[in-house]
Amino acid sequence: MMKDNAIPFLDLVAPHLEAEEELVLLFREALRAGRFIGGPVLDGFEADFARFCGAQHCVGVGSGTDALRLALVAAGVRPGDTVVTVPNTFIATTEAISQAGALPAFVDVDRHTCNMDPEALREFLETGCEQKNGRAISKRTKSPVTAVIPVHLYGQTADMDAITGLAEKSGLLVVEDACQAHGAQYFSKREKRWRTAGSMGVAAAFSFYPGKNLGACGEAGAVTTGSPEIAEKVCMLRDHGQSRKYYHEMEGYNGRLDAIQAGILRLKLGKLARWNELRRQNAARYDALLAGVEGLTLPHEPPWSKGVYHLYVIRTEMRDELQDFLNKKGIATGLHYPVPLHMQNAYSRVLWYGKGDFPVSERLAGEILSLPMYPSISEAQMRRVTGSIRDFFKTRG
């Protein structure tokens, strides 16, 4: 149990109190209508979220993992294919690849942004693959490399111009893992305009887990895409492969987004732009309050990115000591993520990677620390967090 003056890592109460009466009314309407799966509430959320992302289509599903798995299958990834992503992400990214029947392959991340390093992707495609008829074939697995999944980690977009450019040359699909990036933007020099996460690949996956910038009151996810064919296939896949009731075009899954969660998400979507802006303001305040602290690396936002700070992640070689120091002062923190995927026990017998293969990801795993970050965090709380961090480094200067 946290002390009365403790600072939580995440506040899931404030946003729901803000919308409490609207949420209660929404639930009453659902009870009276008796429509819990599909229907106009789901349709309305899908239309609104597609518009928010600048995408033509949105399909609500049961979770972010469902979204990524179904997006891969619908986009054309087949069993035995290889899909490239990064080891510095949550395991859901690679679970979705494996559950689609494909094999994950990794490239390292950029040490500044913590997102996929385009140069590492270039090296993988040039030295780890053979190019045959415009397609990349993995030298190790002897299977076609069909897709790349850039992860927009911490609410910051990956360098999509560079990644999509490399993908196009090798005939790869680009499926965005936007599960932490609701509303994040990227300036495309190729197109000379800002693009929103979820609109830059053939498809994108979003999670609405309660702690996300746009969170449900339970599990939920969505696929966005510009392809009507992919959207139609995801619609069937989420509902047992049905084109209409009891007519199954393929085997699918039970991966639907229920109407009550869709209604909650639609209501909260109207507040998301303001909540994201508050996160950006809070991140700027953290930047100012922590400026000049030796031994501490702050988040890097490239000029082509407008992040939404799902997480505010600092780095220090004394991460464990700092986390313990803050915990004793009643300040909760998080680790995202302490063990890179290529070093997880889950993959020890199925993948060929080992310690030292991805040095940037491995170094980050020992240095990253996520500070309290949410729209309702107060300036006084942030000053207490940053003051404690400064105190820690003063005692070790």
GUFI-524549 format. One record per residue (C-alpha): z, x, y; residue in three letters. Coordinates in Angstrom, 3 decimals. Layout:
<nodes>
<Z:Z | X:X | Y:Y | res:Ala>
...
</nodes>
This chain:
<nodes>
<Z:0.000 | X:0.000 | Y:0.000 | res:Met>
<Z:-0.956 | X:1.318 | Y:3.426 | res:Met>
<Z:1.631 | X:1.740 | Y:6.180 | res:Lys>
<Z:1.574 | X:-0.716 | Y:9.090 | res:Asp>
<Z:0.135 | X:1.900 | Y:11.449 | res:Asn>
<Z:-2.290 | X:3.318 | Y:8.891 | res:Ala>
<Z:-5.981 | X:3.568 | Y:9.734 | res:Ile>
<Z:-8.100 | X:2.126 | Y:6.908 | res:Pro>
<Z:-11.349 | X:3.710 | Y:5.856 | res:Phe>
<Z:-13.073 | X:0.317 | Y:6.013 | res:Leu>
<Z:-12.196 | X:-3.028 | Y:7.605 | res:Asp>
<Z:-13.603 | X:-6.001 | Y:5.691 | res:Leu>
<Z:-11.279 | X:-8.489 | Y:7.369 | res:Val>
<Z:-12.345 | X:-8.344 | Y:11.023 | res:Ala>
<Z:-16.015 | X:-9.346 | Y:10.587 | res:Pro>
<Z:-15.048 | X:-12.300 | Y:8.409 | res:His>
<Z:-12.344 | X:-13.487 | Y:10.793 | res:Leu>
<Z:-14.940 | X:-13.317 | Y:13.558 | res:Glu>
<Z:-17.155 | X:-15.725 | Y:11.621 | res:Ala>
<Z:-14.460 | X:-17.576 | Y:9.675 | res:Glu>
<Z:-15.190 | X:-21.117 | Y:10.875 | res:Glu>
<Z:-18.925 | X:-20.692 | Y:10.361 | res:Glu>
<Z:-18.353 | X:-19.293 | Y:6.870 | res:Leu>
<Z:-16.056 | X:-22.152 | Y:5.893 | res:Val>
<Z:-18.598 | X:-24.680 | Y:7.176 | res:Leu>
<Z:-21.355 | X:-22.940 | Y:5.216 | res:Leu>
<Z:-19.311 | X:-23.158 | Y:2.017 | res:Phe>
<Z:-18.539 | X:-26.853 | Y:2.569 | res:Arg>
<Z:-22.236 | X:-27.595 | Y:3.082 | res:Glu>
<Z:-23.088 | X:-25.754 | Y:-0.150 | res:Ala>
<Z:-20.489 | X:-27.772 | Y:-2.068 | res:Leu>
<Z:-21.802 | X:-31.044 | Y:-0.701 | res:Arg>
<Z:-25.430 | X:-30.171 | Y:-1.346 | res:Ala>
<Z:-24.766 | X:-28.879 | Y:-4.844 | res:Gly>
<Z:-27.565 | X:-26.320 | Y:-4.458 | res:Arg>
<Z:-26.277 | X:-22.937 | Y:-5.598 | res:Phe>
<Z:-29.396 | X:-21.148 | Y:-6.875 | res:Ile>
<Z:-32.552 | X:-20.864 | Y:-4.773 | res:Gly>
<Z:-33.489 | X:-23.501 | Y:-2.235 | res:Gly>
<Z:-33.937 | X:-23.528 | Y:1.554 | res:Pro>
<Z:-30.897 | X:-21.372 | Y:2.351 | res:Val>
<Z:-32.267 | X:-18.514 | Y:0.243 | res:Leu>
<Z:-35.768 | X:-19.026 | Y:1.640 | res:Asp>
<Z:-34.390 | X:-18.890 | Y:5.178 | res:Gly>
<Z:-32.488 | X:-15.664 | Y:4.611 | res:Phe>
<Z:-35.480 | X:-13.996 | Y:2.964 | res:Glu>
<Z:-37.706 | X:-14.909 | Y:5.904 | res:Ala>
<Z:-35.152 | X:-13.720 | Y:8.455 | res:Asp>
<Z:-34.432 | X:-10.425 | Y:6.712 | res:Phe>
<Z:-38.136 | X:-9.652 | Y:6.249 | res:Ala>
<Z:-38.585 | X:-10.204 | Y:9.991 | res:Arg>
<Z:-35.573 | X:-8.023 | Y:10.770 | res:Phe>
<Z:-37.038 | X:-5.157 | Y:8.723 | res:Cys>
<Z:-40.582 | X:-5.557 | Y:10.005 | res:Gly>
<Z:-41.734 | X:-6.342 | Y:6.469 | res:Ala>
<Z:-43.998 | X:-9.166 | Y:5.351 | res:Gln>
<Z:-41.924 | X:-10.215 | Y:2.353 | res:His>
<Z:-38.318 | X:-10.210 | Y:1.207 | res:Cys>
<Z:-36.999 | X:-11.262 | Y:-2.202 | res:Val>
<Z:-33.254 | X:-11.710 | Y:-2.644 | res:Gly>
<Z:-31.754 | X:-10.361 | Y:-5.870 | res:Val>
<Z:-28.355 | X:-9.914 | Y:-7.462 | res:Gly>
<Z:-27.509 | X:-6.372 | Y:-6.303 | res:Ser>
<Z:-28.916 | X:-3.218 | Y:-4.766 | res:Gly>
<Z:-29.384 | X:-1.746 | Y:-8.239 | res:Thr>
<Z:-31.373 | X:-4.831 | Y:-9.259 | res:Asp>
<Z:-33.435 | X:-4.433 | Y:-6.104 | res:Ala>
<Z:-34.407 | X:-0.841 | Y:-6.814 | res:Leu>
<Z:-35.090 | X:-1.406 | Y:-10.520 | res:Arg>
<Z:-37.236 | X:-4.498 | Y:-9.920 | res:Leu>
<Z:-39.055 | X:-2.823 | Y:-7.030 | res:Ala>
<Z:-40.012 | X:0.098 | Y:-9.267 | res:Leu>
<Z:-41.217 | X:-2.134 | Y:-12.088 | res:Val>
<Z:-43.130 | X:-4.459 | Y:-9.774 | res:Ala>
<Z:-44.749 | X:-1.538 | Y:-7.954 | res:Ala>
<Z:-46.152 | X:-0.177 | Y:-11.204 | res:Gly>
<Z:-43.687 | X:2.387 | Y:-12.590 | res:Val>
<Z:-43.964 | X:2.343 | Y:-16.378 | res:Arg>
<Z:-41.784 | X:3.558 | Y:-19.266 | res:Pro>
<Z:-42.241 | X:7.295 | Y:-19.720 | res:Gly>
<Z:-43.179 | X:7.965 | Y:-16.087 | res:Asp>
<Z:-41.302 | X:10.444 | Y:-13.912 | res:Thr>
<Z:-39.784 | X:9.343 | Y:-10.595 | res:Val>
<Z:-38.612 | X:11.899 | Y:-8.034 | res:Val>
<Z:-35.454 | X:11.450 | Y:-5.968 | res:Thr>
<Z:-32.451 | X:13.482 | Y:-4.792 | res:Val>
<Z:-29.172 | X:14.421 | Y:-6.520 | res:Pro>
<Z:-27.150 | X:13.694 | Y:-3.362 | res:Asn>
<Z:-26.888 | X:9.923 | Y:-3.747 | res:Thr>
<Z:-24.994 | X:7.231 | Y:-5.661 | res:Phe>
<Z:-25.841 | X:6.926 | Y:-9.353 | res:Ile>
<Z:-27.427 | X:3.481 | Y:-8.802 | res:Ala>
<Z:-30.567 | X:5.300 | Y:-7.601 | res:Thr>
<Z:-31.078 | X:7.036 | Y:-10.923 | res:Thr>
<Z:-29.745 | X:4.129 | Y:-12.971 | res:Glu>
<Z:-32.577 | X:2.030 | Y:-11.572 | res:Ala>
<Z:-35.103 | X:4.692 | Y:-12.545 | res:Ile>
<Z:-33.745 | X:4.948 | Y:-16.093 | res:Ser>
<Z:-33.480 | X:1.162 | Y:-16.472 | res:Gln>
<Z:-37.138 | X:0.873 | Y:-15.459 | res:Ala>
<Z:-37.877 | X:3.122 | Y:-18.440 | res:Gly>
<Z:-38.722 | X:6.177 | Y:-16.345 | res:Ala>
<Z:-37.152 | X:9.622 | Y:-16.132 | res:Leu>
<Z:-35.547 | X:10.886 | Y:-12.913 | res:Pro>
<Z:-36.496 | X:14.254 | Y:-11.492 | res:Ala>
<Z:-34.726 | X:15.805 | Y:-8.519 | res:Phe>
<Z:-35.545 | X:17.745 | Y:-5.382 | res:Val>
<Z:-32.921 | X:19.110 | Y:-3.021 | res:Asp>
<Z:-31.904 | X:17.717 | Y:0.352 | res:Val>
<Z:-32.102 | X:19.066 | Y:3.883 | res:Asp>
<Z:-28.840 | X:20.746 | Y:4.894 | res:Arg>
<Z:-28.859 | X:19.099 | Y:8.331 | res:His>
<Z:-29.765 | X:15.483 | Y:7.536 | res:Thr>
<Z:-28.499 | X:15.403 | Y:3.902 | res:Cys>
<Z:-31.687 | X:13.468 | Y:3.061 | res:Asn>
<Z:-34.677 | X:14.478 | Y:0.941 | res:Met>
<Z:-36.124 | X:17.818 | Y:2.058 | res:Asp>
<Z:-39.909 | X:17.403 | Y:2.373 | res:Pro>
<Z:-40.382 | X:21.117 | Y:1.688 | res:Glu>
<Z:-38.475 | X:20.767 | Y:-1.579 | res:Ala>
<Z:-40.730 | X:17.838 | Y:-2.498 | res:Leu>
<Z:-43.795 | X:19.909 | Y:-1.596 | res:Arg>
<Z:-42.588 | X:22.766 | Y:-3.798 | res:Glu>
<Z:-41.925 | X:20.392 | Y:-6.700 | res:Phe>
<Z:-45.411 | X:18.927 | Y:-6.477 | res:Leu>
<Z:-47.094 | X:22.316 | Y:-6.076 | res:Glu>
<Z:-45.177 | X:24.358 | Y:-8.658 | res:Thr>
<Z:-43.484 | X:21.825 | Y:-10.926 | res:Gly>
<Z:-46.556 | X:19.683 | Y:-11.499 | res:Cys>
<Z:-50.163 | X:19.979 | Y:-12.544 | res:Glu>
<Z:-52.652 | X:18.053 | Y:-10.433 | res:Gln>
<Z:-55.136 | X:16.109 | Y:-12.538 | res:Lys>
<Z:-57.629 | X:13.699 | Y:-10.997 | res:Asn>
<Z:-55.502 | X:13.377 | Y:-7.882 | res:Gly>
<Z:-52.328 | X:12.629 | Y:-9.871 | res:Arg>
<Z:-49.276 | X:14.802 | Y:-10.448 | res:Ala>
<Z:-48.225 | X:15.522 | Y:-14.045 | res:Ile>
<Z:-44.771 | X:17.014 | Y:-14.543 | res:Ser>
<Z:-44.991 | X:20.371 | Y:-16.280 | res:Lys>
<Z:-41.581 | X:19.855 | Y:-17.844 | res:Arg>
<Z:-41.879 | X:16.261 | Y:-19.090 | res:Thr>
<Z:-45.690 | X:16.222 | Y:-19.466 | res:Lys>
<Z:-45.564 | X:12.715 | Y:-17.990 | res:Ser>
<Z:-47.206 | X:11.337 | Y:-14.859 | res:Pro>
<Z:-45.125 | X:11.470 | Y:-11.693 | res:Val>
<Z:-45.728 | X:7.999 | Y:-10.316 | res:Thr>
<Z:-43.155 | X:7.472 | Y:-7.564 | res:Ala>
<Z:-40.798 | X:9.122 | Y:-5.118 | res:Val>
<Z:-37.586 | X:7.518 | Y:-3.866 | res:Ile>
<Z:-36.353 | X:8.844 | Y:-0.522 | res:Pro>
<Z:-32.750 | X:7.730 | Y:0.032 | res:Val>
<Z:-31.832 | X:6.808 | Y:3.608 | res:His>
<Z:-28.336 | X:8.188 | Y:3.137 | res:Leu>
<Z:-25.374 | X:7.314 | Y:5.367 | res:Tyr>
<Z:-27.589 | X:4.988 | Y:7.451 | res:Gly>
<Z:-30.001 | X:7.755 | Y:8.514 | res:Gln>
<Z:-33.693 | X:7.564 | Y:7.612 | res:Thr>
<Z:-35.405 | X:10.297 | Y:5.650 | res:Ala>
<Z:-38.403 | X:12.073 | Y:7.215 | res:Asp>
<Z:-40.899 | X:9.465 | Y:6.099 | res:Met>
<Z:-44.079 | X:10.874 | Y:7.697 | res:Asp>
<Z:-43.698 | X:14.108 | Y:5.760 | res:Ala>
<Z:-42.681 | X:12.380 | Y:2.516 | res:Ile>
<Z:-45.387 | X:9.712 | Y:2.571 | res:Thr>
<Z:-47.987 | X:12.320 | Y:3.490 | res:Gly>
<Z:-47.123 | X:14.401 | Y:0.423 | res:Leu>
<Z:-46.967 | X:11.283 | Y:-1.751 | res:Ala>
<Z:-50.425 | X:10.152 | Y:-0.686 | res:Glu>
<Z:-51.943 | X:13.513 | Y:-1.642 | res:Lys>
<Z:-50.544 | X:13.231 | Y:-5.169 | res:Ser>
<Z:-51.095 | X:9.503 | Y:-5.623 | res:Gly>
<Z:-47.367 | X:8.677 | Y:-5.648 | res:Leu>
<Z:-45.777 | X:5.360 | Y:-4.790 | res:Leu>
<Z:-43.017 | X:5.553 | Y:-2.179 | res:Val>
<Z:-40.108 | X:3.195 | Y:-2.810 | res:Val>
<Z:-37.346 | X:3.403 | Y:-0.196 | res:Glu>
<Z:-33.705 | X:3.348 | Y:-1.202 | res:Asp>
<Z:-32.470 | X:1.664 | Y:1.978 | res:Ala>
<Z:-29.180 | X:0.475 | Y:0.484 | res:Cys>
<Z:-27.208 | X:2.152 | Y:3.288 | res:Gln>
<Z:-29.725 | X:1.725 | Y:6.093 | res:Ala>
<Z:-29.879 | X:-1.900 | Y:7.283 | res:His>
<Z:-31.584 | X:-1.683 | Y:10.668 | res:Gly>
<Z:-32.040 | X:2.099 | Y:10.754 | res:Ala>
<Z:-35.208 | X:3.219 | Y:12.534 | res:Gln>
<Z:-37.689 | X:6.054 | Y:12.224 | res:Tyr>
<Z:-40.264 | X:7.189 | Y:14.791 | res:Phe>
<Z:-43.552 | X:7.784 | Y:13.037 | res:Ser>
<Z:-45.671 | X:10.375 | Y:14.821 | res:Lys>
<Z:-48.565 | X:9.349 | Y:12.598 | res:Arg>
<Z:-48.410 | X:5.769 | Y:13.876 | res:Glu>
<Z:-46.842 | X:6.550 | Y:17.276 | res:Lys>
<Z:-44.238 | X:3.806 | Y:16.908 | res:Arg>
<Z:-40.760 | X:3.085 | Y:15.631 | res:Trp>
<Z:-40.513 | X:1.733 | Y:12.094 | res:Arg>
<Z:-37.507 | X:0.044 | Y:10.486 | res:Thr>
<Z:-36.072 | X:1.100 | Y:7.134 | res:Ala>
<Z:-37.542 | X:-1.187 | Y:4.517 | res:Gly>
<Z:-41.034 | X:-1.281 | Y:6.019 | res:Ser>
<Z:-42.396 | X:2.203 | Y:5.267 | res:Met>
<Z:-42.911 | X:2.326 | Y:1.494 | res:Gly>
<Z:-44.753 | X:0.069 | Y:-0.925 | res:Val>
<Z:-41.343 | X:-1.534 | Y:-1.383 | res:Ala>
<Z:-37.724 | X:-0.957 | Y:-0.441 | res:Ala>
<Z:-34.352 | X:-1.791 | Y:-1.957 | res:Ala>
<Z:-31.294 | X:-3.002 | Y:-0.045 | res:Phe>
<Z:-27.728 | X:-3.489 | Y:-1.208 | res:Ser>
<Z:-25.462 | X:-6.099 | Y:0.394 | res:Phe>
<Z:-22.299 | X:-4.875 | Y:-1.298 | res:Tyr>
<Z:-19.359 | X:-6.035 | Y:0.873 | res:Pro>
<Z:-18.825 | X:-2.637 | Y:2.536 | res:Gly>
<Z:-22.428 | X:-2.278 | Y:3.744 | res:Lys>
<Z:-23.454 | X:-2.780 | Y:7.380 | res:Asn>
<Z:-24.751 | X:-6.160 | Y:6.232 | res:Leu>
<Z:-22.435 | X:-7.135 | Y:3.413 | res:Gly>
<Z:-22.106 | X:-10.237 | Y:1.271 | res:Ala>
<Z:-18.815 | X:-11.648 | Y:-0.027 | res:Cys>
<Z:-19.683 | X:-10.270 | Y:-3.445 | res:Gly>
<Z:-22.723 | X:-8.612 | Y:-5.014 | res:Glu>
<Z:-26.183 | X:-9.101 | Y:-3.508 | res:Ala>
<Z:-29.400 | X:-7.216 | Y:-2.817 | res:Gly>
<Z:-33.010 | X:-7.612 | Y:-1.686 | res:Ala>
<Z:-36.461 | X:-6.106 | Y:-2.031 | res:Val>
<Z:-38.718 | X:-5.871 | Y:1.009 | res:Thr>
<Z:-42.435 | X:-5.159 | Y:0.756 | res:Thr>
<Z:-45.739 | X:-5.573 | Y:2.510 | res:Gly>
<Z:-47.431 | X:-6.485 | Y:-0.770 | res:Ser>
<Z:-47.660 | X:-10.157 | Y:-1.775 | res:Pro>
<Z:-48.342 | X:-9.035 | Y:-5.354 | res:Glu>
<Z:-45.148 | X:-6.955 | Y:-5.529 | res:Ile>
<Z:-43.127 | X:-9.764 | Y:-3.932 | res:Ala>
<Z:-44.494 | X:-12.306 | Y:-6.416 | res:Glu>
<Z:-43.727 | X:-10.044 | Y:-9.362 | res:Lys>
<Z:-40.159 | X:-9.365 | Y:-8.162 | res:Val>
<Z:-39.694 | X:-13.139 | Y:-7.821 | res:Cys>
<Z:-40.651 | X:-13.555 | Y:-11.477 | res:Met>
<Z:-38.717 | X:-10.537 | Y:-12.711 | res:Leu>
<Z:-35.470 | X:-11.694 | Y:-11.073 | res:Arg>
<Z:-35.800 | X:-15.081 | Y:-12.834 | res:Asp>
<Z:-36.511 | X:-14.236 | Y:-16.487 | res:His>
<Z:-40.208 | X:-13.611 | Y:-15.806 | res:Gly>
<Z:-40.877 | X:-17.243 | Y:-14.951 | res:Gln>
<Z:-43.875 | X:-18.257 | Y:-12.884 | res:Ser>
<Z:-42.437 | X:-21.796 | Y:-13.026 | res:Arg>
<Z:-39.604 | X:-23.327 | Y:-14.996 | res:Lys>
<Z:-39.873 | X:-22.468 | Y:-18.697 | res:Tyr>
<Z:-43.242 | X:-20.709 | Y:-18.266 | res:Tyr>
<Z:-42.663 | X:-16.974 | Y:-18.734 | res:His>
<Z:-45.438 | X:-14.567 | Y:-17.766 | res:Glu>
<Z:-43.336 | X:-11.591 | Y:-18.898 | res:Met>
<Z:-39.840 | X:-10.679 | Y:-19.954 | res:Glu>
<Z:-37.648 | X:-10.432 | Y:-16.902 | res:Gly>
<Z:-34.015 | X:-10.279 | Y:-15.902 | res:Tyr>
<Z:-31.272 | X:-12.515 | Y:-14.607 | res:Asn>
<Z:-31.180 | X:-10.953 | Y:-11.148 | res:Gly>
<Z:-31.115 | X:-13.848 | Y:-8.693 | res:Arg>
<Z:-29.335 | X:-13.987 | Y:-5.346 | res:Leu>
<Z:-27.224 | X:-17.136 | Y:-5.192 | res:Asp>
<Z:-27.526 | X:-19.538 | Y:-2.298 | res:Ala>
<Z:-23.969 | X:-19.157 | Y:-0.977 | res:Ile>
<Z:-24.339 | X:-15.381 | Y:-0.667 | res:Gln>
<Z:-27.749 | X:-15.866 | Y:0.958 | res:Ala>
<Z:-26.164 | X:-18.220 | Y:3.484 | res:Gly>
<Z:-23.383 | X:-15.731 | Y:4.239 | res:Ile>
<Z:-25.927 | X:-12.965 | Y:4.712 | res:Leu>
<Z:-28.131 | X:-15.096 | Y:6.948 | res:Arg>
<Z:-25.160 | X:-15.922 | Y:9.157 | res:Leu>
<Z:-24.040 | X:-12.290 | Y:9.398 | res:Lys>
<Z:-27.596 | X:-11.053 | Y:9.955 | res:Leu>
<Z:-27.477 | X:-12.643 | Y:13.397 | res:Gly>
<Z:-24.584 | X:-10.312 | Y:14.251 | res:Lys>
<Z:-25.956 | X:-7.164 | Y:12.643 | res:Leu>
<Z:-27.774 | X:-5.701 | Y:15.662 | res:Ala>
<Z:-24.554 | X:-5.839 | Y:17.698 | res:Arg>
<Z:-22.482 | X:-4.444 | Y:14.841 | res:Trp>
<Z:-24.964 | X:-1.584 | Y:14.366 | res:Asn>
<Z:-24.865 | X:-0.787 | Y:18.068 | res:Glu>
<Z:-21.055 | X:-0.654 | Y:17.937 | res:Leu>
<Z:-21.339 | X:1.793 | Y:15.026 | res:Arg>
<Z:-23.699 | X:3.978 | Y:17.074 | res:Arg>
<Z:-21.278 | X:3.898 | Y:20.007 | res:Gln>
<Z:-18.402 | X:4.810 | Y:17.714 | res:Asn>
<Z:-20.412 | X:7.689 | Y:16.248 | res:Ala>
<Z:-21.166 | X:8.985 | Y:19.750 | res:Ala>
<Z:-17.439 | X:8.800 | Y:20.569 | res:Arg>
<Z:-16.578 | X:10.728 | Y:17.410 | res:Tyr>
<Z:-19.205 | X:13.330 | Y:18.390 | res:Asp>
<Z:-17.631 | X:13.764 | Y:21.825 | res:Ala>
<Z:-14.043 | X:13.839 | Y:20.573 | res:Leu>
<Z:-14.832 | X:16.405 | Y:17.861 | res:Leu>
<Z:-17.178 | X:18.609 | Y:19.910 | res:Ala>
<Z:-16.403 | X:22.301 | Y:19.737 | res:Gly>
<Z:-14.083 | X:22.248 | Y:16.717 | res:Val>
<Z:-14.728 | X:25.508 | Y:14.895 | res:Glu>
<Z:-15.245 | X:25.193 | Y:11.172 | res:Gly>
<Z:-16.458 | X:21.595 | Y:11.444 | res:Leu>
<Z:-20.043 | X:20.333 | Y:11.156 | res:Thr>
<Z:-20.805 | X:16.921 | Y:12.658 | res:Leu>
<Z:-23.563 | X:14.505 | Y:11.544 | res:Pro>
<Z:-27.056 | X:15.503 | Y:12.658 | res:His>
<Z:-29.377 | X:12.826 | Y:14.025 | res:Glu>
<Z:-32.951 | X:14.115 | Y:14.416 | res:Pro>
<Z:-34.966 | X:12.902 | Y:17.425 | res:Pro>
<Z:-37.132 | X:10.776 | Y:15.118 | res:Trp>
<Z:-34.175 | X:8.808 | Y:13.798 | res:Ser>
<Z:-31.922 | X:6.037 | Y:15.093 | res:Lys>
<Z:-29.215 | X:5.879 | Y:12.472 | res:Gly>
<Z:-26.876 | X:2.939 | Y:11.947 | res:Val>
<Z:-23.926 | X:5.020 | Y:10.705 | res:Tyr>
<Z:-23.027 | X:3.215 | Y:7.551 | res:His>
<Z:-20.897 | X:6.327 | Y:7.139 | res:Leu>
<Z:-19.789 | X:9.013 | Y:9.577 | res:Tyr>
<Z:-19.721 | X:12.171 | Y:7.473 | res:Val>
<Z:-18.326 | X:15.487 | Y:8.657 | res:Ile>
<Z:-18.417 | X:18.775 | Y:6.759 | res:Arg>
<Z:-15.937 | X:21.603 | Y:6.358 | res:Thr>
<Z:-15.225 | X:24.273 | Y:3.764 | res:Glu>
<Z:-11.591 | X:23.087 | Y:3.910 | res:Met>
<Z:-12.502 | X:19.523 | Y:2.976 | res:Arg>
<Z:-9.808 | X:18.932 | Y:0.357 | res:Asp>
<Z:-7.052 | X:20.333 | Y:2.564 | res:Glu>
<Z:-8.246 | X:18.261 | Y:5.523 | res:Leu>
<Z:-8.426 | X:15.084 | Y:3.465 | res:Gln>
<Z:-4.880 | X:15.633 | Y:2.201 | res:Asp>
<Z:-3.650 | X:16.346 | Y:5.748 | res:Phe>
<Z:-5.201 | X:13.126 | Y:7.088 | res:Leu>
<Z:-3.909 | X:11.088 | Y:4.166 | res:Asn>
<Z:-0.356 | X:12.189 | Y:4.912 | res:Lys>
<Z:-0.849 | X:10.959 | Y:8.472 | res:Lys>
<Z:-1.941 | X:7.531 | Y:7.253 | res:Gly>
<Z:-5.662 | X:8.072 | Y:7.852 | res:Ile>
<Z:-7.904 | X:7.012 | Y:4.969 | res:Ala>
<Z:-11.141 | X:8.885 | Y:4.266 | res:Thr>
<Z:-13.877 | X:8.815 | Y:1.630 | res:Gly>
<Z:-16.080 | X:11.187 | Y:-0.394 | res:Leu>
<Z:-19.800 | X:10.310 | Y:-0.589 | res:His>
<Z:-20.417 | X:11.994 | Y:-3.032 | res:Tyr>
<Z:-18.214 | X:14.676 | Y:-4.635 | res:Pro>
<Z:-20.386 | X:15.374 | Y:-7.704 | res:Val>
<Z:-24.200 | X:15.604 | Y:-7.427 | res:Pro>
<Z:-26.040 | X:13.520 | Y:-9.982 | res:Leu>
<Z:-27.528 | X:16.489 | Y:-11.846 | res:His>
<Z:-23.968 | X:17.604 | Y:-12.642 | res:Met>
<Z:-22.662 | X:14.211 | Y:-13.788 | res:Gln>
<Z:-21.593 | X:13.811 | Y:-17.421 | res:Asn>
<Z:-23.845 | X:10.755 | Y:-17.683 | res:Ala>
<Z:-26.898 | X:13.045 | Y:-17.501 | res:Tyr>
<Z:-25.577 | X:16.137 | Y:-19.267 | res:Ser>
<Z:-27.527 | X:15.401 | Y:-22.471 | res:Arg>
<Z:-30.611 | X:13.719 | Y:-21.084 | res:Val>
<Z:-31.628 | X:15.921 | Y:-18.152 | res:Leu>
<Z:-32.325 | X:19.636 | Y:-18.103 | res:Trp>
<Z:-30.598 | X:20.520 | Y:-14.813 | res:Tyr>
<Z:-27.450 | X:22.564 | Y:-14.328 | res:Gly>
<Z:-25.182 | X:24.102 | Y:-11.751 | res:Lys>
<Z:-27.097 | X:26.116 | Y:-9.172 | res:Gly>
<Z:-30.349 | X:24.169 | Y:-9.419 | res:Asp>
<Z:-29.825 | X:22.285 | Y:-6.143 | res:Phe>
<Z:-27.689 | X:24.547 | Y:-3.948 | res:Pro>
<Z:-27.738 | X:22.417 | Y:-0.802 | res:Val>
<Z:-26.603 | X:19.277 | Y:-2.603 | res:Ser>
<Z:-23.961 | X:21.241 | Y:-4.470 | res:Glu>
<Z:-22.599 | X:22.800 | Y:-1.290 | res:Arg>
<Z:-22.540 | X:19.450 | Y:0.490 | res:Leu>
<Z:-20.588 | X:17.908 | Y:-2.382 | res:Ala>
<Z:-17.732 | X:20.333 | Y:-1.722 | res:Gly>
<Z:-17.738 | X:19.940 | Y:2.068 | res:Glu>
<Z:-18.421 | X:16.295 | Y:2.971 | res:Ile>
<Z:-15.743 | X:13.934 | Y:4.236 | res:Leu>
<Z:-16.378 | X:10.388 | Y:5.471 | res:Ser>
<Z:-14.191 | X:9.284 | Y:8.385 | res:Leu>
<Z:-13.162 | X:5.677 | Y:9.130 | res:Pro>
<Z:-16.263 | X:3.909 | Y:10.517 | res:Met>
<Z:-16.728 | X:0.213 | Y:11.234 | res:Tyr>
<Z:-17.576 | X:-1.913 | Y:14.286 | res:Pro>
<Z:-13.979 | X:-2.953 | Y:14.943 | res:Ser>
<Z:-12.374 | X:0.493 | Y:14.902 | res:Ile>
<Z:-10.613 | X:1.000 | Y:18.238 | res:Ser>
<Z:-10.864 | X:3.938 | Y:20.616 | res:Glu>
<Z:-7.138 | X:4.549 | Y:20.110 | res:Ala>
<Z:-7.657 | X:4.765 | Y:16.335 | res:Gln>
<Z:-10.571 | X:7.147 | Y:16.768 | res:Met>
<Z:-8.519 | X:9.342 | Y:19.100 | res:Arg>
<Z:-5.773 | X:9.449 | Y:16.512 | res:Arg>
<Z:-8.252 | X:10.434 | Y:13.787 | res:Val>
<Z:-9.892 | X:13.144 | Y:15.870 | res:Thr>
<Z:-6.603 | X:14.369 | Y:17.305 | res:Gly>
<Z:-5.304 | X:14.837 | Y:13.779 | res:Ser>
<Z:-8.458 | X:16.746 | Y:12.815 | res:Ile>
<Z:-8.041 | X:19.031 | Y:15.826 | res:Arg>
<Z:-4.390 | X:19.587 | Y:14.899 | res:Asp>
<Z:-5.451 | X:20.561 | Y:11.385 | res:Phe>
<Z:-7.881 | X:23.204 | Y:12.561 | res:Phe>
<Z:-5.455 | X:24.557 | Y:15.181 | res:Lys>
<Z:-2.925 | X:25.328 | Y:12.473 | res:Thr>
<Z:-5.616 | X:27.239 | Y:10.554 | res:Arg>
<Z:-7.341 | X:28.947 | Y:13.450 | res:Gly>
</nodes>
